[in-house]
Amino acid sequence: LLLDAIIENIPKPIVHSHDDQNTATEDDAAEGEAFVNDKFSLAATTVGFDQYLGRTCTGRIYSGSITTGDDIVVIKRGSGETTSDSTTASTSLAAVCANRGILRTPLDPPVAMAGDIVTLVGVPDSIAVGDTVTGKDNP
């Protein structure tokens, strides 16, 4: 009964579409599958280090999609504009993982889309909480 009430009354998660000027509006809100072809962006919520995997970051994908092996850059929090000083050198992702309880499991197939909460493996060591991870081709 309680779960049914929650499902009926709580709206589904939404993501925001970005236009060419990189602005989002509430009118652009929709479910994650609608924004798979947008520019990839993820806000780093937690940053960690694994002795076997290296630097990791966990966050929610706000737009676009990501797969293992994609090239990414990190835009520093509070930088305002995307310049060479505000971004890191591009790096290739070693894995895209989902957290299942206390386990970090690589996605199979290794694709995540807007709305998913994932852990990215192989991000630059300079990443910090609040930074934005985005695709190399369109930061």
Backbone hydrogen bonds, N-H to C=O, Kabsch-Sander energy under -0.5 kcal/mol:
donor,donor_aa,acceptor,acceptor_aa,energy
5,A,1,L,-2.0
6,I,2,L,-2.3
7,I,3,L,-2.6
8,E,4,D,-2.0
9,N,5,A,-1.9
10,I,6,I,-2.6
15,V,30,A,-2.5
16,H,62,Y,-0.6
19,D,23,T,-1.5
22,N,19,D,-2.3
28,D,25,T,-1.3
29,A,26,E,-1.5
30,A,15,V,-1.7
34,A,31,E,-1.6
35,F,32,G,-2.0
36,V,33,E,-1.0
38,D,35,F,-1.2
41,S,63,S,-2.0
42,L,133,V,-2.1
43,A,60,R,-1.2
44,A,42,L,-0.5
44,A,131,D,-2.8
45,T,43,A,-0.6
45,T,58,T,-2.7
46,T,58,T,-1.9
48,G,56,T,-2.5
50,D,54,G,-2.4
54,G,50,D,-2.9
56,T,48,G,-2.6
57,C,120,L,-1.8
58,T,46,T,-2.8
59,G,118,V,-2.2
60,R,43,A,-0.6
61,I,116,D,-2.8
62,Y,41,S,-2.3
62,Y,60,R,-0.6
63,S,41,S,-1.2
64,G,35,F,-1.9
66,I,112,A,-2.4
68,T,110,P,-1.2
69,G,93,L,-1.4
70,D,67,T,-1.9
72,I,91,T,-2.9
73,V,134,T,-2.5
75,I,132,T,-3.3
76,K,74,V,-0.6
76,K,86,S,-2.9
79,S,76,K,-1.6
81,E,79,S,-2.4
83,T,81,E,-1.1
86,S,83,T,-0.5
87,T,83,T,-0.9
88,T,74,V,-1.4
91,T,72,I,-2.1
93,L,70,D,-2.4
94,A,121,V,-2.6
95,A,121,V,-1.3
97,C,119,T,-3.0
98,A,105,T,-3.0
100,R,98,A,-0.6
100,R,103,L,-2.9
101,G,99,N,-0.6
103,L,100,R,-1.8
105,T,98,A,-3.1
105,T,103,L,-0.6
107,L,96,V,-2.6
111,V,109,P,-2.4
112,A,66,I,-2.4
114,A,64,G,-1.2
115,G,61,I,-3.4
116,D,113,M,-2.4
118,V,59,G,-2.2
118,V,116,D,-0.6
119,T,97,C,-2.8
120,L,57,C,-3.2
121,V,95,A,-2.6
122,G,55,R,-2.3
123,V,55,R,-1.1
127,I,124,P,-1.5
130,G,44,A,-2.8
131,D,128,A,-2.1
132,T,75,I,-2.6
133,V,42,L,-3.2
134,T,73,V,-2.6
135,G,40,F,-0.9
136,K,71,D,-2.0
